[in-house]
Amino acid sequence: MKRVGILLLFLALFSFISFPVRAQEGDGGIGAKEQDTSLITFFPDIEYVKRDGRSYRLDICQPKKLTLKVPAVVLTHGGGFRKGSKKDLRKECVALANMGYVGVAVDYRLTDVAPYPAQIDDVQYAVRWVRANANKYSIDPTKLGSLGGSAGGYLATMLGVRGTRDTAGKLSEFSSQVQVVIDRSGVPMDATDASTLPDPNGPFKDAFSEITATYLKGYTQTAELTREISAVTYVTGKSAPLLAVHSVNDQLAPIANAYAIVNALKAQGVEARVESFQGIGNAHGRSRLPAAELNRLWNIETQFLRAHLPLFSASVTPVPAKVPSGVSLSKGRSLLVVKGALVAVFVGIVIFLAGRK
């Protein structure tokens, strides 16, 4: 009985312990729980590159009190390459950190500053910067993912399929390829296929033409250039697994884009699939989706991430004790976080006392 009592006491103590991995499958989408910032350290506006005298920055959302290196997910915002900000994916950045990942939201050059391929060069450089600074932010540099929507979905996909385009300058020793991609309504996946382009008589034909004109400003639009900007052009057997989340009635980026990249990957033996949904609202169909449907899609996205970026495994590497000081976000629920070493002490005590009986 004494031994049983000791074991019960240990289990009671263990039940109070929580770890950085908090949002498990079935916990819902990006709701109040996933937006709790009490256990997040926020590193805002970190310069990762300077182009023509202008700084380009990223935000890092990191789980507090990490004792192991964890995977990171690079977040690339949408906006037709013309607008948008890393702040647009702050909610995802925080939610990923609450799951136990390090979230990295990236700004990049927009087309009012530079056309193609500047946006690809910037996000690829951001990935290389993350690898170069992995120890500082408790990141496992061998386990990186990307997530983005619309133009950001295209950039996230390029991080999974295209090798480093600009290898000159600093950080050339680091790879820019990620290990898994979450693509939300990415475009252009195969610009050579007319079915991936908006309806020429539809409401977004002019908007798409304007986006294309600014993205490719200064270029003569040839068949060669069309192939060059298409994500499918770069798919190989070494490309990253990809989940394409796409509305069946997307008016700006038809769902044919999702099938184009997924089919190209599958043809090379790479895991890829389409998760379709019935869109509500303009453009990509996400703007007026009910919370329950957004949560369902978020759960599917995070399940795919977990499958390809497991948080803890036998290969996890301990990180240095010193971590940089960041800015804590707003206060939220208080949870008890106990380091893994403390768990080992409990286990040792229980085994010792049980053995004495």
ABEGO torsion letter per residue (X at the ends): XAAAAAAAAAAAAAAABBBABABBBGAEBBBAAAABAAABBBBBGBBABBBGGBBBBBBBBBBBGBABBBBBBBBBBBGGGABEBAAAAAAAAAAAAAAGBBBBBBBBBBAAABBOAAAAAAAAAAAAAAAAAAAAAGBBAABBBBBBBEAAAAAAAAAAABBBABABEBGAABBABBABBBBBGBOBABAABAAABBBAABAAAAAAAAAAAAAABGBBBBAAAAAAABAAAABBAABBBBBBBBBAABAABBAAAAAAAAAAAAAAGBBBBBBBBBBBEBEAGAAABBAAAAAAAAAAAAAAAAAABBABBAABBBBBABBBBBBBBBBBBBBBBBBAAAAAAAAAAAAAAAAAX
